[in-house]
Structures are given as C-alpha cells and as structure tokens.
Amino acid sequence: MDTRTWRLASLRNAEIIEVDHERVLQAKSEVLCEVRPRRTARGRVAFAVDLRRGDWAERLAEFRVPLGPVGEDRVFRSLPGSFGFRFRMLVASLFQNLGAAFGPTNDRAGGGVACVARWFAQRLQRLADTTRPTAASELRGAGTRKLLERGQPLCVVMEGLLMYLSGREVRRLLRKVGRLSDGPARVCASLVNWQSVRDARSSESKLLRSWKWGCDREKAKAFFEKALGPGWTVLKVDLVGEDVHYGVWAHLDFRNSKRKGQTLYVVAERQQR
C-alpha cells in the first residue's frame, strides 16, 4: 500500500487524493489506527471506488470540501450510504446491544462477552467513522470549494495497477485521468511489457496469473498520448534496471536476473488546458 503521504517531506504543500478499492482502504485504515504515523502531506482524502466502471472521475471532479486545506485523513465513498457502510453500522449496533445485555451481570463469562462485544463495537464504529460519506449538513452553511480546483496543478500516480486491467479498461481509465483537471498535470504510471504478462500466466502466484495487459516499450509513448487525449506528451519511458530503479527496485540483482520481461515507468505531461 502506498505510504508517500506519511514519508515524503516534499508533499508538505500537497493534498493527497487516494482512489482505491474499498477493502484496500479499510485495511490501510486499520494499520494507520494502530501505527498512527505523522502525516507529511498537507492533507489526504481517499475515495473507495471501482476504477474499472462507474462515473467516479466525474464525481471526483465535482466533489466539494470546506474552504481551506484538508487537514485530516478522511475516506469517502462515491455513492453515499452504500451497503457496506450501512452493514458496518448495523453490526456495530448489534455488538453494542450485546454488550449492554451482558454488561450488568457479575458472571465471568457474561462479563467477558460484554468486554469482547464492546471492543468489536468500538472497532466497527471506528471503521464506519473513517469511511462514512460526507453529509450535506456538514457543508451547509459553510464556504466550500472543489477538491480539484480550476487551474490547480495535478499529479496522478498509477503504480502496480494497469497490469490487472484489460486493454479496454486501461484506455478508459487513462481517458478519464486525462480529463480530470484543466490545470497543468503530470501522470506517472508503472506497467509491464507483454513478455511479462505471458510469463505471469504460467506463474505459481495466483496474483501474477491475473495480469491481463502489457505494453512494449517502443509502443508505450504512442499508446499513452492517444489514450490520455489532446495536449498530453510522454516525456519518458523508463526501463527499470540497475540505473533506473526509483529506490523501489534497488535490492534486485539486474545483472544476473533471468527474467525476460520488463517493468516500465511512463511519465506524461500536459500544460494548462
């Protein structure tokens, strides 16, 4: 899971917008509750969505927050009041009632049940609080602004994502990303070539066998510029290796590696629209 929000001092003036699957954000929230790291970015807002479908990009472009910087970590859903949110609230309520039912008893077992029930209720309530949708009443009566303000610089990072999507889903995603903002923008995306995808299909790892899409280095520039849309220019297509590892792959022995596939990083830019 990405941790740039808490470890990069260069983000002190940046607002982080994180978009990922609900289960990933839930797991991340649990870890953060335990570790409680100090955030280096100015603010963080996360949205639980399925990037493969829906109108998440349009909703994100119109999403409004109170005036001023986003000063706390908040996780929202694109569709307020979703089933997952209501279900957690329901289960938390049941555990609260269970704790109350066993609370008055002096019986050791009953007291244990009450203690466990209250713990689960608090845990689920915490999850519900960190993932609850924004209520209209929170924004009513106060000045608001769009999270993606007009003309605001935007940097989109897509790492460890595109290989799990089909070619059609990748093109649709890049088209949405290319239209997210009208200000100056950059996109940085990691991907693999088709040889990597073919090798992954015979892997023992179920996760690797789920790879669907790749793009060879010589075709990456044209593919990304076309998919992102007018005004976008690919600045570079880096091949991960001994001299280009972004600090992530430095531990690998590239000279003696038998891997035939390639990992690539694409950086694209668009001036203000």
Helices and strands as residue ranges (DSSP letters): H 4-7, G 9-11, E 15-20, H 22-35, E 43-48, H 56-62, E 64-66, E 73-77, H 83-102, H 108-131, H 136-139, E 144-146, E 154-158, G 162-164, H 167-178, E 185-192, H 194-200, H 206-209, H 217-228, E 232-239, E 263-270
